[in-house]
Amino acid sequence: MTTYKDSGVDIKAGENLVDRIKKPVRSTFNRNVLADIGLFGAFYRANFKGIKKPVLVSSVDGVGTKLKIAVAMNRHNTVGQDLVNHCVNDILACGAKPLFFLDYYAAGKLSPDVAEQVILGFVKACKENGCALIGGETAEMPGMYEADDYDVAGTIVGIVDEDKVLNGRKVAKGDVLIGLPSTGLHTNGYSLARKVLQSKYSYNTYVDELNKTVGDALLAVHRSYMPSVYPLLQKSTGRSIHGISHITGGGIEGNTGRVVPKKLALSVDWYSWERPVIFDIIQRTGKVPEEDMRRTFNLGVGLVIIAGRKDADKIIDALKKKNEKPFVMGEIVYGKC
């Protein structure tokens, strides 16, 4: 006789996990959430008071091979935050605020302890970004993943007034590029970073330049820009924000170029900010060409705001009041991205 558990799937472990996370997940709910955990679908009331022409904005993403570092260090409480914040930033780049988030967690062998840490990261970031965690899926797939490995993906849905949609159509020659610092690699470039750094360091190696271990630097949480940037979009200064780019895979030029109209291009001053040390260590250790560094990593810039030159200083001042450290990093010129 062969049971489902014999094949590697433990239903009781899944039930244990659900029991653990019910209360934390419910803590993200607001009055628009109409269903509890466990139904076949999640219900969210479409109440968009104050928005004249509501447009739903959605995005889906993962954390990539950053998860390999979390597994190697047995530290899983940050990658859930990475995923939510990444998705939040993506729709923020469209001018939207988040409404709700849904997650997918898959493992070779379900560990309720590990999965709980990851999901509590979802909860923490959802609460910080003002969105509800209204649904998710947990899958145990022996043979698909190694026993200790897992993968996560998330979908976010947000809302923006059609008149405030950011899609690059307002970007014009002379607009200023304002950079906001990243907290490290965020969630991109880890395949290259791991290949390079593992040739010289272990994740527990303390590096004086970093003032922390290599693993600590690599697991730094992908931050959210929602609390500091979204309020600006709702004020008069928001009209002077012509575009936003979230710097993920493809680097600064690859991502910002997505919101720049044809016949216009980016002129980036690559020396206008100081790169975090972790990027210098990666480049030096692996002898990585500068072109690859720029195409692979954010290099210390997590978000780029494209602003009208006339009001750029006002936007910078407003960001500083939000405890940001903005810097001018270039402009929009005639050309081809």
C-alpha positions as CSV (number, residue, x, y, z in Angstrom):
1,M,0.0,0.0,0.0
2,T,1.4,3.4,-1.0
3,T,0.0,6.6,0.4
4,Y,0.2,10.2,-0.8
5,K,2.6,10.9,2.1
6,D,4.8,8.0,0.9
7,S,5.1,9.8,-2.5
8,G,6.4,12.9,-0.7
9,V,3.3,15.0,-0.1
10,D,2.3,15.6,3.5
11,I,-1.3,17.0,3.6
12,K,-1.1,17.4,7.4
13,A,2.0,19.7,7.1
14,G,-0.1,21.9,4.8
15,E,-2.9,22.0,7.2
16,N,-0.5,22.9,10.0
17,L,0.8,25.8,8.0
18,V,-2.6,27.2,7.3
19,D,-3.4,27.1,11.0
20,R,-0.2,29.0,11.8
21,I,-0.8,31.8,9.2
22,K,-4.5,32.4,9.6
23,K,-4.3,35.1,12.3
24,P,-1.3,37.0,10.8
25,V,-2.9,37.0,7.3
26,R,-6.2,38.2,8.7
27,S,-4.3,41.1,10.2
28,T,-3.8,42.5,6.7
29,F,-7.5,42.5,5.9
30,N,-9.6,45.7,5.6
31,R,-13.3,46.3,5.2
32,N,-13.1,45.6,1.5
33,V,-12.0,42.0,2.1
34,L,-15.2,39.9,2.0
35,A,-13.9,36.3,2.5
36,D,-11.9,34.5,5.0
37,I,-9.0,32.1,4.2
38,G,-9.8,28.8,2.6
39,L,-12.4,29.4,-0.1
40,F,-11.8,28.8,-3.7
41,G,-11.5,32.4,-4.5
42,A,-10.8,35.7,-2.7
43,F,-13.3,38.5,-2.6
44,Y,-12.5,42.2,-2.6
45,R,-15.2,44.9,-2.7
46,A,-14.7,47.2,-5.7
47,N,-15.1,50.4,-3.7
48,F,-13.2,53.2,-5.4
49,K,-14.6,56.2,-3.7
50,G,-12.9,59.5,-4.8
51,I,-11.5,58.0,-8.0
52,K,-13.3,59.4,-11.1
53,K,-12.1,56.8,-13.6
54,P,-10.7,53.8,-11.8
55,V,-8.1,51.7,-13.6
56,L,-6.9,48.4,-12.2
57,V,-3.2,47.9,-12.5
58,S,-1.6,44.4,-11.9
59,S,1.8,42.9,-11.8
60,V,3.3,39.5,-11.1
61,D,6.9,38.6,-10.2
62,G,9.2,36.3,-8.2
63,V,12.4,36.6,-6.1
64,G,14.7,34.6,-8.4
65,T,17.9,32.9,-7.2
66,K,18.1,35.2,-4.1
67,L,16.1,32.3,-2.6
68,K,19.2,30.1,-2.9
69,I,21.0,32.4,-0.5
70,A,18.0,32.4,1.9
71,V,18.1,28.6,1.8
72,A,21.9,28.4,2.3
73,M,21.7,30.7,5.3
74,N,18.5,29.2,6.6
75,R,17.0,32.7,6.8
76,H,13.6,33.1,5.3
77,N,12.0,36.1,7.0
78,T,13.1,38.6,4.3
79,V,12.3,37.1,0.9
80,G,8.5,37.5,1.5
81,Q,9.1,41.2,2.0
82,D,11.2,41.3,-1.2
83,L,8.4,39.9,-3.2
84,V,5.7,42.2,-2.0
85,N,7.8,45.3,-2.2
86,H,9.0,44.4,-5.7
87,C,5.4,44.0,-6.9
88,V,4.3,47.2,-5.1
89,N,7.1,49.2,-6.8
90,D,6.1,47.9,-10.2
91,I,2.6,49.3,-10.0
92,L,3.8,52.4,-8.3
93,A,5.8,53.1,-11.5
94,C,2.4,53.2,-13.2
95,G,1.0,55.7,-10.6
96,A,-1.0,53.1,-8.7
97,K,-1.5,52.2,-5.1
98,P,-1.9,48.5,-4.1
99,L,-5.2,47.0,-3.1
100,F,-4.4,43.3,-2.6
101,F,-1.7,40.7,-3.0
102,L,-1.8,37.0,-3.7
103,D,1.1,34.6,-3.3
104,Y,2.3,31.2,-4.5
105,Y,4.7,29.1,-2.5
106,A,6.1,25.8,-3.9
107,A,8.5,23.4,-2.2
108,G,10.1,20.1,-2.7
109,K,9.2,19.2,0.9
110,L,6.9,21.5,2.8
111,S,8.5,22.7,6.0
112,P,5.8,24.6,8.0
113,D,8.6,26.5,9.9
114,V,10.2,27.8,6.7
115,A,7.0,28.6,4.9
116,E,5.6,30.4,7.9
117,Q,8.7,32.7,8.0
118,V,8.2,33.5,4.3
119,I,4.5,34.2,4.6
120,L,5.1,36.4,7.7
121,G,7.3,38.4,5.4
122,F,4.4,38.8,3.0
123,V,2.3,39.9,6.0
124,K,4.8,42.5,7.2
125,A,5.3,44.1,3.8
126,C,1.5,44.1,3.0
127,K,0.8,46.0,6.2
128,E,3.6,48.4,5.5
129,N,2.3,49.1,2.0
130,G,-1.4,49.2,3.0
131,C,-2.6,46.3,1.0
132,A,-4.4,43.1,2.0
133,L,-3.0,39.6,1.6
134,I,-6.2,38.0,0.5
135,G,-5.2,34.7,-1.1
136,G,-2.4,32.2,-1.8
137,E,-1.5,28.7,-2.8
138,T,1.0,26.3,-1.3
139,A,2.3,23.4,-3.3
140,E,4.5,20.5,-2.3
141,M,6.2,19.0,-5.4
142,P,8.7,16.3,-4.7
143,G,10.9,15.6,-7.7
144,M,10.3,19.1,-9.1
145,Y,12.4,20.8,-6.4
146,E,15.1,19.5,-4.0
147,A,13.8,18.9,-0.5
148,D,15.1,22.1,1.0
149,D,14.3,24.3,-2.1
150,Y,11.3,26.4,-2.6
151,D,10.0,29.1,-5.0
152,V,7.7,32.0,-4.5
153,A,5.7,34.2,-6.8
154,G,3.2,37.0,-6.2
155,T,0.5,38.9,-8.0
156,I,-0.5,42.4,-6.9
157,V,-3.6,44.4,-8.0
158,G,-3.7,48.2,-7.5
159,I,-5.8,51.2,-8.5
160,V,-5.1,54.5,-10.3
161,D,-7.3,57.2,-11.7
162,E,-7.1,57.1,-15.5
163,D,-6.0,60.8,-15.5
164,K,-3.1,60.0,-13.3
165,V,-1.8,56.9,-15.1
166,L,2.0,57.1,-15.7
167,N,3.0,55.5,-19.0
168,G,5.7,57.8,-20.3
169,R,3.5,59.8,-22.6
170,K,4.4,63.0,-20.8
171,V,8.2,62.5,-20.8
172,A,9.9,65.3,-22.8
173,K,13.3,66.5,-23.8
174,G,15.0,68.3,-20.8
175,D,13.2,66.3,-18.1
176,V,15.4,65.5,-15.2
177,L,16.3,62.0,-13.9
178,I,16.0,61.8,-10.1
179,G,17.4,58.7,-8.5
180,L,16.4,57.1,-5.2
181,P,18.9,54.8,-3.5
182,S,18.4,51.0,-3.4
183,T,19.2,48.9,-0.4
184,G,21.5,46.6,-2.4
185,L,20.8,44.2,-5.2
186,H,17.1,44.1,-4.4
187,T,15.9,41.0,-6.3
188,N,18.0,41.0,-9.5
189,G,21.4,39.9,-10.7
190,Y,21.8,37.1,-8.1
191,S,22.8,34.4,-10.6
192,L,25.8,36.5,-11.6
193,A,26.5,37.7,-8.0
194,R,26.4,34.1,-6.6
195,K,28.7,32.8,-9.3
196,V,31.2,35.5,-8.7
197,L,31.2,35.7,-5.0
198,Q,31.2,32.0,-4.3
199,S,34.6,31.7,-5.9
200,K,36.1,33.7,-3.0
201,Y,33.6,34.0,-0.1
202,S,31.2,32.0,1.9
203,Y,27.9,33.7,2.8
204,N,29.1,33.9,6.5
205,T,32.3,35.7,5.6
206,Y,32.6,39.0,7.3
207,V,33.9,41.7,5.0
208,D,35.3,44.9,6.5
209,E,34.3,47.0,3.5
210,L,30.7,45.9,4.0
211,N,30.7,46.1,7.8
212,K,28.6,42.9,7.6
213,T,28.8,39.4,6.1
214,V,28.4,38.7,2.4
215,G,25.1,36.9,3.1
216,D,23.7,39.8,5.1
217,A,24.6,42.2,2.3
218,L,22.9,39.9,-0.3
219,L,19.8,39.4,1.7
220,A,19.2,43.1,2.3
221,V,15.4,43.6,1.8
222,H,14.2,45.0,-1.5
223,R,12.7,48.2,-0.2
224,S,9.4,49.8,-1.1
225,Y,9.2,53.3,-2.4
226,M,5.4,53.6,-1.9
227,P,5.4,55.5,1.4
228,S,7.6,58.3,0.1
229,V,6.7,58.5,-3.6
230,Y,2.9,57.9,-3.8
231,P,2.0,60.9,-1.6
232,L,3.8,63.1,-4.1
233,L,1.7,61.8,-6.9
234,Q,-1.4,62.9,-5.1
235,K,-0.3,66.5,-4.7
236,S,0.3,69.3,-7.2
237,T,3.9,68.2,-7.6
238,G,2.6,64.9,-9.0
239,R,1.7,66.7,-12.3
240,S,5.4,67.3,-12.8
241,I,6.3,63.7,-12.4
242,H,6.2,62.5,-16.0
243,G,7.4,58.9,-15.5
244,I,8.8,56.4,-13.0
245,S,10.9,53.4,-13.6
246,H,11.5,50.6,-11.1
247,I,15.1,49.4,-11.6
248,T,15.0,45.6,-11.9
249,G,16.5,43.1,-14.4
250,G,17.9,45.1,-17.3
251,G,19.4,47.8,-15.1
252,I,18.9,51.6,-15.2
253,E,18.9,52.1,-18.9
254,G,16.9,49.0,-19.7
255,N,14.1,49.8,-17.3
256,T,14.0,53.6,-17.7
257,G,14.0,53.3,-21.4
258,R,10.7,51.5,-21.2
259,V,8.9,54.7,-20.3
260,V,10.8,57.0,-22.7
261,P,9.0,57.8,-26.0
262,K,10.5,57.2,-29.4
263,K,13.0,59.9,-30.6
264,L,14.1,60.5,-27.0
265,A,16.9,58.9,-25.0
266,L,18.5,58.8,-21.6
267,S,21.7,60.8,-20.7
268,V,22.9,59.2,-17.5
269,D,25.7,60.6,-15.4
270,W,27.1,57.3,-14.0
271,Y,29.3,59.2,-11.6
272,S,26.6,61.3,-9.9
273,W,26.1,58.8,-7.1
274,E,28.2,56.5,-5.0
275,R,27.6,52.8,-5.7
276,P,27.1,50.6,-2.7
277,V,30.2,48.6,-1.8
278,I,28.7,45.2,-2.7
279,F,28.7,46.1,-6.4
280,D,32.3,47.1,-6.3
281,I,33.2,43.8,-4.6
282,I,31.2,41.8,-7.2
283,Q,32.8,43.7,-10.1
284,R,36.3,43.4,-8.7
285,T,36.1,39.8,-7.7
286,G,34.6,38.5,-11.0
287,K,36.3,41.1,-13.3
288,V,32.8,41.8,-14.5
289,P,32.8,44.2,-17.5
290,E,31.2,47.6,-16.8
291,E,28.7,47.0,-19.6
292,D,27.5,43.8,-17.8
293,M,27.3,45.6,-14.4
294,R,25.1,48.3,-15.9
295,R,22.9,45.8,-17.7
296,T,22.5,43.4,-14.8
297,F,22.3,45.4,-11.5
298,N,20.6,48.5,-10.2
299,L,24.0,49.8,-9.0
300,G,22.5,51.5,-6.1
301,V,19.5,53.1,-7.8
302,G,16.2,51.4,-7.0
303,L,13.8,53.9,-8.6
304,V,14.1,56.7,-11.1
305,I,11.7,59.6,-11.3
306,I,11.5,61.5,-14.5
307,A,10.4,65.1,-13.7
308,G,9.9,68.3,-15.5
309,R,13.0,70.5,-15.1
310,K,11.0,73.4,-13.8
311,D,9.7,71.6,-10.7
312,A,12.6,69.1,-10.2
313,D,13.9,71.0,-7.1
314,K,10.5,71.0,-5.5
315,I,10.2,67.2,-6.0
316,I,13.7,66.7,-4.6
317,D,12.8,68.8,-1.5
318,A,9.5,66.9,-1.0
319,L,11.4,63.6,-1.2
320,K,13.9,64.8,1.4
321,K,11.1,65.6,3.7
322,K,10.1,61.9,3.4
323,N,13.6,61.0,4.6
324,E,14.7,60.0,1.1
325,K,18.2,60.9,-0.4
326,P,17.4,61.8,-3.9
327,F,20.0,62.9,-6.5
328,V,20.0,64.2,-10.0
329,M,21.5,61.5,-12.2
330,G,20.9,62.7,-15.8
331,E,18.3,64.0,-18.2
332,I,16.1,63.2,-21.2
333,V,17.7,64.1,-24.6
334,Y,17.0,63.6,-28.3
335,G,18.1,60.2,-29.5
336,K,17.3,56.5,-29.4
337,C,17.1,54.3,-26.2
